[in-house]
Amino acid sequence: MTGDVIVGKVFWQDINCVSIVDANNEQISVWKMAIAYMKVRSDAVVERDLSKSAQKNKLYNKI
């Protein structure tokens, strides 16, 4: 282990990687298998529903 620490917000993730946006708005992609430990620094978790039905509902709600 290298001891490197990355602090930021999760921007996106897939089955292999996670992308972090740091305080300078720089995007850092990290292989999940390279992560030894992740610590959540906030209780606030935003859950997004990206399904097509949810997107249609948002569109109808704006009209």
C-alpha positions, 0 to 999 in steps of 0.5 A: 500500500502506498498510503495515498489519500484522495479526498473528494466527492464520488462523481460516478462509478461502474463495476470496475472504477470510481471517479472522484472530483476533488476540491479543485474540480479535478476528476480522478479515476481509480480502479476499485480493486486498488482501493484498500479503504473508503471512509464516508465523511458525511451523513448526507447521501443523495440517491438518484433514480436514473431510470427512464420512468423517473426521467419522464416524471421529472419532465412532466413535473416541469411542464 
